[in-house]
Structure formats: structure tokens, C-alpha cells
Amino acid sequence: MYAPFLAFAARLACVLHAAGLGVSVFAADWPQFRGPTGQGFTLEKNLPLKWGGKEKENVLWQTALNGQGHASPIVSGDAVFVCTVLWPTNSGPREKTMPAHHVTRYRTTDGKQLWDTLVPPGPWLRNDFRSGPGGGYAAPTPATDGKRVYCLFASSVLAALDFDGKIVWRKEIIPHTFDVTIGASPVLFGDTVLLLCSMAKASDSCLIAFDKASGEEKWRAKFPDMGFAHSTPVLMDVNGKPQLLVLASGASVKANALRSLDPATGKPLWWCRGAGDASSPAFGAGLVYFDSGRGGSGVAVAPVGEGDITEAGVRWTVPQLPEAIGSPIFVGAHLYRLHSPGVLKCFDTATGQMVYAERLEGLSTTWASPIADAAGHLFFANAGKSYVLQIGAEFRVLAVNDLGDSNHASPAVAGGRLFLVGAKQLHCIGKKP
């Protein structure tokens, strides 16, 4: 097994235990945005490196989607769940028509659709569709605890469905003064569903904890000094204690852009100066790295201490990055950061020095976040043109693949397979016999 993942696997067990998920989830499931840790890691060692082309190499199945969205797929057991929206035919201007909200379950073995549930939309009829396929209504990735699927749509509605497709509960998120769309995905912790509501109207910003079984609001931590963001919080373990990393500063640098919160209460533990909006933070090598995702500097900070740790904790900075909507990833001694226009930069985690900067020519999207496997491979995968690289200090492309169905959704990995949501189809990639 690739050496950096041994320490990662041990840390992972602590995170899953603290979150109330159970370590067995990791073996076969991809239960939330960027997998069990929210960091894009998988212990899979036999993923295909090549797929697609005229012969559909290693494409096990493809099945039609019910509408569009760039929510990532999630996997639990033999089920793949996807959230999309669909406007009625000849419905007129999209800004005047609410699309249907679909939650669909497919079978992992052959892609058969098992059910398709319509979730009644929330109160936010949106008129800004800059957010990609589905007009941004289906941007958040669902999450599952193996019993229910928790789905968030940008009409400002959160719903829980059982594995038979029945709506267990539904809650409208009010107020809904989000910027452009809702980009944050739900995060599960213990018996709660955590939802970051970092609003364009700062006085409305908060972190809400919903009861997983009933949907009742258990608590709401208010953050009137928080800027807007479209990033998903990340759970991490520090010395055996869970922390929730929240990155939100709007379009400016703030003294507390990165905050560590107690996921049981929302209480701030520590914070750091910087900027954050579009991408989630990453942790590894004893550091948390974050940047805005909209351009500007990046910061690597040691997550120790209490209160403002900027002066004591910052270890290095990246002076300037262009737009980088996807999330960064730590693997071993390196941090990898992809930014527009498809340029991948590799940094040494000890010093922050750039190891290389290389172009991934023709990559379909820089929005999809990368994944790293236990065999030393780094996947910048989507349903369009994708790259697979060797992890390490040398820039080495192992494969370039294209399914011709470009979308912004990040991949899911389970059972030796990759699941990719395109603009039209759900694709399953695995090694053919």
C-alpha cells in the first residue's frame, strides 16, 4: 500500500468513530462529498487508469440522468444516489419556473434505476444560473449514513429519504440570503446533519444542526461576522477530538476566514486570517491548507492552540493563485492545487516551495475535486476529459481519458469503481474482466 496512506488510515478511523459513522463505511462506501473524510482519499488499490474512447475501455455501464446537476454521486452498499433537477418541457424562462427536484437511486452492478423521488422545492426561486448544469439548483452533494439519504437543493430545502425512496422529513432553510446558489454540502456528525449557511447577508450566517431522524433543529450557531461562501466544511481529528473546519470570508480577506468549530455545539475553537469562498480546506502533514478559490494567496497553518492562531500557526503561504474552484489535496510530502486554466501546482508541505507547475491540456473542468488512491495515483476525473497522474515530486501523466459528457461533478469511488456524473449520463468505470 502507498506509504502515506498508512498514517492516513489510522487518522481516518478516529474521524469516522468521532463522527459516529463506523470504520466499516470506508471499505466499500463513498457516503458524502469527497468520500468518508471529505478529503478525496480512498484505500482502493485497483482502480482503472484508462477508460473511454471508441471501444469504451473499462466503461462498465452508462445510464441516463433525470435532468442535470453537478452534485457528486454518493455510494452506499449496492446503491448510487444522484441529485438532479429538470425543468418542464416548454416551461418558459427558467428564472420564472421552478425545476423538479430529483433524487435517484441506481444499482452499482448494472446502473439500473431503482427509484426516482421528487422532493417538493423550497422557497427560493432563483434567477442567477452561473453555477453550471442544473442552474446551480443541484450543486450540493447528498450524504448518507447507510439508513437515510440527506439531500440539499438550492431552492433552500433539505430532505431526508429512506433507502426505499420515501421522504422521511423535509425542512426549508430560512432565511435564504445565500450568494448566487447554495454550494455547501451537508455533513453528518453523530446524530446530526450539519449545514453551513454562510450568507451574502452576513447577519444571517450560521451553522445549523438538524436531528438525523426527525429533521428537527437541534441548535443554530450564529456567525454575523462571517462572509459568504460555497465551500463544504470538513471534519478532522486533532489529538482524538473532532473539529469542523469552516472556510468562509466572502470576497475579502478576514481575520477569521478559516474557523475550527466544535461539531457538537458550533462553538469556535480557533481561527486564522485569510480568504475562503469556493473551495474546501485540506489537511495533512500536520497542516491545514486553504485559499479563496477565487484567486489570491493560500495559507498553510498548524491547527494547534485556541483563539486567533494566525501569528503562531501559519507555516507558509502561497503568494498568488488564479481561480481554483475545486479543492486542494495533501498526499504525503506534497500539496496539489489545480487552478484555471487547467494548471496543476505541486508544493512541498514542509517549506511551501513550488515543486512544479504543469498544464493539464484540455481538462474539461477545474471545478471537480481530485481523489488519491492507495496505489499512488492522483485522479482529476470527470465525465469529460480527465487526467490520471503519478503522485510524487515528478510530473508524470499516466493516462488521459474522455467520456465526452463534461460536467463539474467530483467523482465517487467504491468497490474498485469510479462513478462519474456527466451532463447527460451517470458513468461507472471499472476494470473489465
C-alpha positions in Angstrom: 0.0 0.0 0.0 1.2 3.5 -0.8 3.1 4.6 2.3 1.3 8.0 3.0 -2.0 6.2 3.3 -0.9 4.1 6.3 -0.9 7.1 8.6 -4.0 8.4 6.9 -5.9 5.2 7.5 -5.2 5.4 11.2 -6.4 9.0 11.4 -9.4 8.1 9.3 -10.5 5.5 11.9 -10.5 8.3 14.6 -12.5 10.7 12.4 -15.2 8.1 11.5 -15.5 7.0 15.1 -15.9 10.5 16.3 -18.5 11.3 13.6 -20.5 8.2 14.6 -20.1 6.6 11.1 -18.1 3.4 11.8 -14.8 2.4 10.1 -16.6 -0.3 8.0 -18.2 2.5 6.0 -14.8 3.3 4.4 -14.2 -0.2 3.0 -16.9 0.0 0.3 -18.8 3.3 0.6 -18.5 6.9 -0.6 -21.0 8.5 1.7 -20.6 12.2 1.2 -18.8 14.9 -0.8 -15.2 13.7 -1.4 -15.7 10.5 0.5 -15.6 9.4 4.1 -13.2 12.1 5.2 -14.3 14.9 2.8 -10.7 14.9 1.5 -10.8 12.7 -1.6 -8.9 9.7 -0.2 -9.6 6.1 -1.0 -7.8 2.9 0.1 -8.7 1.3 -3.3 -5.6 -0.1 -5.0 -7.0 -1.5 -8.2 -8.8 1.4 -9.9 -8.6 1.6 -13.7 -6.2 4.2 -15.0 -7.7 4.3 -18.5 -11.3 4.5 -19.7 -13.5 5.6 -22.6 -12.6 6.1 -26.2 -14.2 4.4 -29.2 -14.0 1.0 -27.5 -15.4 2.3 -24.2 -12.5 0.8 -22.4 -13.3 0.0 -18.8 -16.8 1.6 -19.0 -18.9 -1.0 -17.2 -22.2 0.8 -17.7 -23.8 4.2 -18.5 -27.3 5.2 -17.7 -29.4 8.3 -18.3 -29.9 11.0 -15.7 -33.2 12.6 -14.8 -32.2 16.2 -15.6 -28.9 17.9 -14.7 -26.8 19.0 -11.7 -23.2 19.0 -10.6 -23.8 17.4 -7.3 -21.4 14.5 -6.9 -22.7 10.9 -6.7 -22.5 9.0 -3.4 -22.4 5.3 -2.9 -23.8 3.1 -0.1 -23.6 -0.7 -0.5 -25.1 -1.5 -3.9 -26.8 1.9 -4.2 -25.6 5.0 -6.1 -27.5 8.2 -5.3 -27.6 11.3 -7.5 -29.4 14.6 -7.2 -30.5 16.5 -10.3 -33.2 19.0 -11.4 -35.3 19.1 -14.5 -37.3 21.9 -16.0 -40.7 21.0 -17.6 -40.7 21.0 -21.5 -41.6 24.4 -22.9 -41.9 25.8 -19.5 -40.7 29.3 -20.5 -37.9 31.3 -18.9 -36.0 29.3 -16.3 -35.9 32.3 -13.9 -39.7 32.1 -13.7 -40.1 28.3 -13.4 -39.1 26.1 -10.5 -37.5 22.8 -11.8 -38.4 19.4 -10.4 -36.0 18.2 -7.8 -35.0 14.5 -8.4 -33.2 12.1 -6.0 -32.5 8.9 -7.9 -31.1 5.6 -6.8 -29.2 3.4 -9.2 -27.8 -0.1 -8.8 -24.0 -0.2 -8.7 -23.8 -3.5 -10.5 -25.6 -2.5 -13.8 -26.8 1.1 -13.4 -30.5 0.1 -13.3 -32.7 2.9 -11.9 -34.4 1.5 -8.8 -36.4 4.6 -7.9 -36.7 8.3 -8.6 -38.2 10.6 -5.9 -39.4 14.1 -6.3 -38.6 16.4 -3.4 -41.0 19.4 -3.1 -38.9 22.5 -3.8 -38.1 25.1 -1.2 -39.0 28.8 -1.3 -36.1 30.2 -3.3 -36.9 30.7 -7.0 -33.5 31.6 -8.3 -32.6 33.9 -11.3 -28.9 33.5 -11.4 -27.7 30.4 -13.3 -23.9 30.9 -13.4 -23.4 27.8 -11.3 -23.3 25.2 -14.1 -25.6 22.3 -15.2 -28.9 22.4 -13.4 -28.6 26.1 -12.9 -27.0 25.5 -9.5 -30.2 24.1 -8.1 -28.5 20.7 -7.7 -25.0 21.7 -6.7 -24.8 20.3 -3.1 -23.8 16.6 -2.8 -26.0 14.4 -0.7 -24.8 12.4 2.3 -25.8 9.1 3.7 -25.4 7.2 7.0 -26.5 3.9 5.4 -30.1 4.3 6.6 -31.2 7.6 5.0 -30.0 9.9 2.3 -29.8 13.7 3.2 -30.3 15.9 0.1 -29.9 19.7 -0.2 -31.2 21.7 -3.1 -30.6 25.4 -3.8 -34.3 26.2 -3.7 -33.3 26.2 0.0 -34.7 22.8 1.0 -33.1 19.9 2.9 -34.8 16.5 2.9 -34.1 13.0 4.3 -35.2 9.9 2.3 -35.1 6.3 3.3 -33.5 3.7 1.0 -36.9 2.9 -0.5 -37.2 6.5 -1.7 -39.7 7.6 0.8 -39.4 11.2 2.2 -38.8 10.9 5.9 -38.7 14.6 6.6 -38.3 17.9 4.7 -37.1 21.3 6.0 -37.0 24.7 4.3 -33.9 26.7 5.1 -35.0 30.2 6.2 -33.7 32.8 5.7 -32.1 32.0 2.3 -29.9 35.0 1.6 -27.2 32.9 0.0 -24.8 34.3 -2.6 -25.7 33.1 -6.2 -26.5 29.5 -5.0 -26.0 27.0 -2.2 -22.7 25.4 -2.7 -22.1 23.7 0.7 -23.0 20.1 1.0 -24.4 18.6 4.2 -22.0 17.0 6.7 -23.0 14.2 9.1 -21.8 14.2 12.7 -23.1 11.8 15.3 -26.9 12.1 15.2 -27.0 15.4 13.4 -26.9 16.8 9.9 -24.7 19.9 9.8 -25.4 22.6 7.3 -23.2 25.7 6.8 -25.3 28.7 5.8 -22.7 31.4 5.0 -24.9 34.1 3.6 -24.4 37.1 1.4 -26.3 38.9 4.2 -23.8 38.3 6.9 -26.2 38.8 9.8 -28.0 35.6 8.6 -24.9 33.4 8.5 -24.9 30.3 10.8 -24.2 26.7 11.2 -27.4 24.6 11.8 -27.6 21.1 13.3 -30.6 19.0 12.3 -31.6 15.8 14.0 -31.0 13.0 11.5 -34.1 11.0 12.5 -36.7 13.8 12.7 -35.2 16.8 10.9 -35.9 19.0 14.0 -33.4 21.8 14.5 -31.2 20.9 17.5 -29.1 24.0 17.6 -28.1 27.0 15.5 -24.7 28.8 15.9 -24.9 32.3 14.5 -21.9 34.0 12.9 -22.9 37.5 11.9 -19.2 38.4 11.1 -18.9 35.5 8.6 -18.6 36.2 4.8 -20.4 34.2 2.2 -19.0 31.0 0.8 -19.8 28.0 -1.4 -17.5 25.6 0.4 -18.3 22.4 2.3 -17.0 22.1 5.9 -14.5 19.3 6.7 -14.4 17.1 9.8 -10.9 16.4 11.1 -9.4 14.7 14.2 -6.9 16.6 16.3 -5.4 14.6 19.2 -8.5 12.4 19.4 -11.0 15.3 19.3 -13.2 16.1 16.3 -13.1 19.6 14.8 -15.2 21.1 11.9 -13.2 23.3 9.5 -15.3 26.1 8.1 -13.9 28.3 5.4 -15.9 31.5 4.6 -14.9 35.1 4.0 -16.8 36.3 1.0 -14.9 38.4 -1.5 -12.4 39.7 1.0 -9.6 38.7 3.5 -10.9 38.3 7.0 -9.2 37.7 10.4 -11.3 34.5 10.8 -11.7 33.2 7.3 -10.8 29.7 8.5 -12.6 28.6 11.7 -12.4 25.4 13.6 -15.7 24.7 15.4 -16.8 22.1 17.8 -19.1 20.0 15.6 -21.3 19.1 18.7 -22.1 22.7 19.5 -20.8 25.1 16.8 -18.5 26.8 19.4 -15.4 28.4 17.8 -12.1 26.7 18.9 -9.6 28.6 16.8 -9.4 30.8 13.7 -6.9 32.0 11.1 -6.6 35.0 8.8 -7.0 34.5 5.1 -9.7 34.2 2.5 -12.2 31.5 1.6 -15.2 31.1 -0.7 -15.4 28.4 -3.4 -13.2 25.5 -2.2 -13.0 23.4 0.9 -9.8 23.3 3.1 -7.5 20.4 3.1 -5.5 18.8 6.0 -2.4 16.7 6.1 1.2 16.6 7.1 0.1 18.3 10.4 -1.2 21.3 8.4 -4.5 22.8 7.2 -4.2 24.5 3.8 -6.8 26.9 2.5 -7.3 29.6 -0.1 -10.3 31.5 -1.5 -10.8 29.5 -4.7 -11.5 32.8 -6.4 -7.8 33.9 -6.6 -5.4 35.4 -4.1 -3.0 33.9 -1.6 -3.0 30.5 0.0 -2.2 29.7 3.7 -0.8 26.6 5.4 -1.5 26.7 9.2 -0.8 24.2 12.0 -4.1 23.5 13.7 -3.0 24.0 17.3 -3.9 26.4 20.0 -7.0 28.4 20.8 -8.4 31.7 19.5 -6.5 33.5 16.8 -3.7 31.2 15.8 -2.6 33.3 12.7 0.7 34.5 14.2 1.7 31.3 15.9 0.3 28.8 13.5 1.0 29.9 9.9 3.9 27.9 8.5 3.9 29.1 4.9 1.9 31.0 2.3 1.4 30.9 -1.5 1.6 34.4 -2.7 -0.9 34.2 -5.6 -3.2 31.7 -7.2 -5.7 32.2 -10.0 -9.3 30.9 -9.7 -9.3 27.4 -8.2 -12.9 26.2 -7.6 -12.0 22.5 -6.9 -10.5 21.6 -3.5 -6.8 21.1 -2.7 -5.4 17.7 -1.6 -2.5 16.6 0.6 -0.7 13.4 -0.3 2.4 12.5 1.7 5.0 15.3 1.4 3.1 17.3 -1.2 0.1 19.5 -1.6 -1.6 19.6 -5.0 -3.6 22.5 -6.2 -5.4 22.8 -9.6 -6.4 26.2 -10.9 -7.6 27.8 -14.1 -6.8 27.3 -16.9 -6.0 23.7 -16.0 -2.7 24.3 -14.4 -1.7 21.9 -11.6 0.8 23.1 -9.0 2.6 20.9 -6.6 4.0 22.3 -3.3 6.4 20.8 -0.7 4.4 20.6 2.5 7.5 21.3 4.7 8.5 24.6 3.1 5.7 25.7 0.8 8.1 25.8 -2.1 6.6 25.0 -5.5 7.8 21.7 -6.9 6.3 22.0 -10.3 3.5 23.8 -12.3 2.2 21.9 -15.3 -0.7 22.3 -17.7 -3.4 19.6 -17.9 -4.2 20.4 -21.5 -7.8 20.2 -22.4 -9.0 19.2 -19.0 -12.8 19.5 -19.1 -13.3 21.3 -15.7 -11.2 22.6 -12.9 -14.2 22.6 -10.6 -14.2 18.8 -9.9 -12.0 18.0 -6.8 -9.3 15.4 -7.1 -9.0 11.9 -5.5 -5.9 10.0 -4.5 -5.8 6.2 -4.2 -3.6 3.8 -2.2 -1.5 2.8 -5.2 0.0 6.3 -5.7 -2.4 7.7 -8.3 -4.0 11.1 -8.4 -7.2 11.4 -10.4 -8.5 14.6 -11.9 -11.6 12.8 -13.1 -14.9 13.9 -14.5 -17.2 12.7 -17.2 -15.4 14.7 -19.8 -11.6 14.8 -20.4 -9.7 13.5 -17.3 -6.2 13.1 -16.2 -4.5 10.4 -14.0 -1.1 11.3 -12.6 1.6 9.6 -10.5 1.8 11.0 -7.1 5.2 12.4 -6.2 7.6 15.3 -7.0 7.8 14.4 -10.7 5.0 15.5 -13.0 4.1 12.2 -14.7 0.9 11.7 -16.6 -0.3 8.1 -16.6 -3.5 8.5 -18.7 -5.7 10.9 -20.4 -9.4 9.8 -20.7 -12.5 11.3 -22.3 -16.2 10.2 -21.9 -17.5 13.2 -23.9 -20.0 14.2 -21.2 -18.4 17.0 -19.4 -19.7 18.2 -16.1 -18.3 19.8 -12.9 -19.2 16.9 -10.5 -16.4 15.4 -8.5 -16.0 11.6 -8.7 -17.1 8.9 -6.2 -15.1 5.7 -5.6 -16.4 2.4 -4.2 -15.8 -1.3 -4.8 -12.9 -0.8 -7.3 -15.0 1.6 -9.4 -15.3 5.3 -10.2 -18.8 6.8 -10.6 -18.9 10.0 -12.7 -21.9 12.3 -13.2 -22.0 13.8 -16.6 -24.4 16.4 -18.1 -26.5 13.5 -19.6 -25.4 10.2 -18.0 -24.1 8.5 -14.9 -21.0 6.5 -15.8 -19.4 3.6 -14.0 -15.7 2.9 -14.6 -14.1 -0.3 -13.5 -11.6 -2.9 -14.8 -13.3 -5.2 -17.2 -12.5 -8.9 -16.9 
